[in-house]
């Protein structure tokens, strides 16, 4: 079986939806490569379970890599600065604490903190750069502006400044038809707003297969 490459958008603690996407829609195998676009945690009810799913698959020999999202960054900062802790809680961090059964970010087991700390801000593939939010192609070095990779929105992509590569990112929620319409653009956004089940057009966890540019989606089954 030929190896396939999948990119998955923001999971936000929706572990059951992730499992359904990977094994019922994608039918992921150890031959495939899986990339995650950050924001694995927060907002949804099962952040710990989402991380455990990924760690378990890695231990079982699956090839999985993730880039860092702003929610991972907020959690990693939450132990060092109480202002960051408040910012994290205001942006869905409480759901992550509840999934771990703790009251403070510093109580989350180090295994998970170290895993999130290992995520790079971007990953370069042959034809694409993967990051969470976007790239500032107007910066002297677009790959040094990590703030834009975590928080940027509506940032124009200039492939010539990225070695001819396009950008695949998440962070900005889009209804599925708009995600599909953007596949030919220089900035492909794969955040289907999985946790926003009450908003029309959202509530999907979305994956892209690079070899075929086929989109897959799974409706939220966690909420």
Backbone torsions as a table, in degrees:
resi	resn	phi	psi	omega
1	UNK	NA	130.8	-180.0
2	UNK	-69.5	143.2	177.6
3	UNK	-69.1	140.1	176.6
4	UNK	-115.1	157.3	179.4
5	UNK	-121.9	121.1	-179.4
6	UNK	-116.8	141.1	173.3
7	UNK	-117.2	128.6	-177.7
8	UNK	-118.3	135.0	-179.9
9	UNK	-77.9	-168.3	-171.0
10	UNK	-57.2	123.4	-177.2
11	UNK	-90.0	-40.9	176.8
12	UNK	48.2	53.8	171.2
13	UNK	70.9	19.2	179.6
14	UNK	-101.6	74.7	-172.9
15	UNK	-67.2	-40.3	-178.7
16	UNK	-65.8	-39.8	177.7
17	UNK	-64.9	-40.9	177.3
18	UNK	-60.3	-47.1	-179.3
19	UNK	-61.6	-41.0	179.2
20	UNK	-66.0	-41.7	178.6
21	UNK	-61.2	-48.5	-174.5
22	UNK	-66.5	-41.5	-168.1
23	UNK	-108.3	-15.0	175.3
24	UNK	-105.2	-38.7	179.3
25	UNK	-87.4	-54.9	-175.8
26	UNK	-83.7	-26.0	-174.4
27	UNK	51.7	54.3	-175.6
28	UNK	-59.3	138.1	176.2
29	UNK	-125.6	171.6	178.0
30	UNK	-69.5	-13.2	176.2
31	UNK	-78.0	-21.2	-173.7
32	UNK	-84.0	164.8	173.5
33	UNK	-116.9	133.2	-178.0
34	UNK	-123.1	127.6	175.9
35	UNK	-118.2	136.4	-179.7
36	UNK	-114.0	136.7	-171.1
37	UNK	-92.9	24.6	176.6
38	UNK	85.5	176.7	-173.7
39	UNK	55.0	52.0	174.1
40	UNK	-72.4	-22.2	-169.9
41	UNK	-116.7	175.9	173.4
42	UNK	75.8	156.0	176.4
43	UNK	72.7	-59.7	179.7
44	UNK	-75.7	169.0	-170.2
45	UNK	-84.9	-7.7	-169.5
46	UNK	-132.4	53.5	178.9
47	UNK	-63.0	-45.5	179.7
48	UNK	-60.1	-44.5	-178.3
49	UNK	-65.1	-35.4	177.5
50	UNK	-63.4	-45.2	178.5
51	UNK	-65.4	-40.0	179.5
52	UNK	-64.7	-37.9	177.1
53	UNK	-58.9	-47.3	-178.0
54	UNK	-67.1	-44.4	179.4
55	UNK	-63.3	-38.9	179.0
56	UNK	-64.5	-40.0	178.9
57	UNK	-67.6	-40.4	176.9
58	UNK	-61.2	-43.9	178.8
59	UNK	-63.1	-28.8	-179.3
60	UNK	-84.9	2.5	175.1
61	UNK	100.4	7.9	176.1
62	UNK	-78.3	146.2	179.3
63	UNK	-93.0	105.3	-175.5
64	UNK	-133.4	131.2	174.9
65	UNK	-133.1	148.1	179.6
66	UNK	-133.4	146.8	170.0
67	UNK	-97.6	160.9	-177.0
68	UNK	-82.3	131.7	174.3
69	UNK	-101.3	171.8	179.3
70	UNK	-64.2	-27.3	179.3
71	UNK	-74.2	-36.8	171.7
72	UNK	-63.0	-41.6	-180.0
73	UNK	-62.6	-42.4	178.9
74	UNK	-62.4	-42.0	178.2
75	UNK	-64.0	-45.1	-178.4
76	UNK	-63.3	-30.9	178.1
77	UNK	-81.6	-17.8	-169.7
78	UNK	-65.7	-29.8	179.0
79	UNK	-76.3	-26.9	-173.2
80	UNK	-87.5	-20.9	-173.1
81	UNK	-151.7	123.5	-175.8
82	UNK	-67.6	-25.1	174.4
83	UNK	-65.2	-40.2	176.4
84	UNK	-65.6	-35.2	178.8
85	UNK	-61.5	-44.2	179.3
86	UNK	-63.7	-41.1	178.2
87	UNK	-61.4	-42.6	180.0
88	UNK	-63.9	-44.9	-179.8
89	UNK	-62.1	-39.5	179.6
90	UNK	-66.9	-17.6	-176.3
91	UNK	-115.1	32.9	172.7
92	UNK	99.7	3.1	-178.6
93	UNK	-65.5	-27.1	-179.0
94	UNK	-60.3	-37.6	179.0
95	UNK	-63.0	-35.8	177.9
96	UNK	-68.4	-43.5	176.4
97	UNK	-57.9	-43.3	-179.7
98	UNK	-63.8	-36.9	-179.7
99	UNK	-67.1	-27.3	176.9
100	UNK	-92.6	-9.0	-178.7
101	UNK	69.1	34.6	-179.8
102	UNK	-128.7	173.1	-177.6
103	UNK	-115.1	-8.5	-176.8
104	UNK	-139.7	147.6	-179.2
105	UNK	-59.0	-33.8	-177.5
106	UNK	-70.4	-11.9	178.2
107	UNK	-87.9	-10.4	177.1
108	UNK	-66.3	131.1	-176.9
109	UNK	-53.9	141.6	-175.5
110	UNK	-60.5	-27.0	178.2
111	UNK	-54.4	-42.9	-177.6
112	UNK	-76.8	-39.4	178.5
113	UNK	-61.5	-44.1	-180.0
114	UNK	-65.1	-37.2	178.2
115	UNK	-62.4	-48.6	179.9
116	UNK	-64.7	-35.5	179.6
117	UNK	-65.5	-22.7	-177.4
118	UNK	-80.1	-10.5	-177.0
119	UNK	-70.3	128.0	173.8
120	UNK	-75.5	166.0	178.3
121	UNK	-78.1	-23.4	179.0
122	UNK	-154.8	161.0	174.4
123	UNK	-133.7	130.5	177.3
124	UNK	-97.3	126.2	170.8
125	UNK	-107.7	-179.1	-176.1
126	UNK	-60.2	-43.0	-174.5
127	UNK	-115.4	-4.5	-174.2
128	UNK	-140.3	154.4	164.4
129	UNK	-110.3	128.8	177.8
130	UNK	-100.9	130.6	173.8
131	UNK	-151.8	173.8	-175.6
132	UNK	-77.3	-52.9	-169.9
133	UNK	-110.3	-42.9	-177.1
134	UNK	165.5	174.3	177.5
135	UNK	-123.0	140.8	176.7
136	UNK	-90.5	90.2	-176.4
137	UNK	-73.4	-5.8	176.2
138	UNK	-91.6	-8.1	177.9
139	UNK	-73.0	154.6	177.6
140	UNK	-53.4	-39.5	174.7
141	UNK	-131.6	100.2	-177.2
142	UNK	-56.7	-26.4	-176.9
143	UNK	-88.6	8.1	175.6
144	UNK	-108.3	-10.8	-177.8
145	UNK	-88.4	81.3	-176.0
146	UNK	-70.5	-26.4	178.3
147	UNK	-61.9	-40.8	177.4
148	UNK	-66.5	-34.1	178.7
149	UNK	-65.3	-27.5	-178.3
150	UNK	-92.9	-36.4	-167.0
151	UNK	-124.7	-12.9	-170.3
152	UNK	-65.4	148.6	174.7
153	UNK	-137.7	148.9	176.0
154	UNK	55.2	35.4	179.1
155	UNK	-88.3	121.8	-179.6
156	UNK	-66.9	142.9	179.1
157	UNK	-102.0	132.0	176.3
158	UNK	-117.1	94.6	-174.5
159	UNK	-54.1	-32.2	-179.3
160	UNK	-60.8	-26.1	179.6
161	UNK	-86.5	-3.1	-177.7
162	UNK	-123.0	28.8	-179.1
163	UNK	65.7	30.0	-179.6
164	UNK	83.6	3.2	-177.2
165	UNK	-83.8	151.1	168.0
166	UNK	-94.2	172.7	-177.8
167	UNK	-112.9	137.2	169.2
168	UNK	-119.8	126.9	-175.1
169	UNK	-147.0	178.9	175.4
170	UNK	-123.9	-132.1	169.9
171	UNK	76.0	-48.1	-179.5
172	UNK	-97.0	114.4	-174.2
173	UNK	-73.6	138.0	179.8
174	UNK	-137.6	146.3	170.8
175	UNK	-67.4	153.8	-172.9
176	UNK	-55.2	-42.2	179.8
177	UNK	-60.1	-34.8	178.5
178	UNK	-72.5	-33.8	174.8
179	UNK	-61.8	-46.7	-180.0
180	UNK	-62.0	-39.0	-178.7
181	UNK	-67.6	-21.6	-177.3
182	UNK	-91.5	3.5	-174.9
183	UNK	-64.2	-25.8	179.8
184	UNK	-92.7	0.0	-177.3
185	UNK	-84.6	173.0	179.3
186	UNK	-79.8	-13.0	179.1
187	UNK	-131.1	102.9	-179.2
188	UNK	-94.0	123.5	-177.4
189	UNK	-109.9	127.5	-173.5
190	UNK	-116.3	18.5	178.6
191	UNK	-88.4	104.7	179.5
192	UNK	-88.9	14.0	177.5
193	UNK	62.1	50.6	-172.7
194	UNK	-54.1	-40.0	-176.2
195	UNK	-81.8	-10.5	-176.0
196	UNK	-93.8	63.0	-174.1
197	UNK	-70.3	-21.0	-178.5
198	UNK	-86.6	-0.7	-178.6
199	UNK	-106.4	128.4	-175.3
200	UNK	-58.2	131.1	177.7
201	UNK	91.2	-10.4	-178.9
202	UNK	-107.5	-163.6	-179.7
203	UNK	85.0	23.4	-178.1
204	UNK	-119.6	140.4	166.5
205	UNK	-98.2	125.4	-167.3
206	UNK	-116.4	141.2	175.2
207	UNK	-130.8	148.6	176.3
208	UNK	-121.3	130.1	172.5
209	UNK	-93.6	118.0	-171.9
210	UNK	-68.2	-37.4	-175.6
211	UNK	-63.8	-33.3	-177.4
212	UNK	-112.6	-10.8	-173.3
213	UNK	56.8	33.5	176.2
214	UNK	-89.5	138.8	177.2
215	UNK	-97.5	145.1	174.0
216	UNK	-128.9	151.4	176.1
217	UNK	-145.8	151.7	173.8
218	UNK	-132.9	129.1	178.8
219	UNK	-72.1	147.1	-177.4
220	UNK	-57.5	126.4	174.8
221	UNK	-119.8	15.5	178.2
222	UNK	-96.0	-25.9	-173.2
223	UNK	-110.1	NA	NA
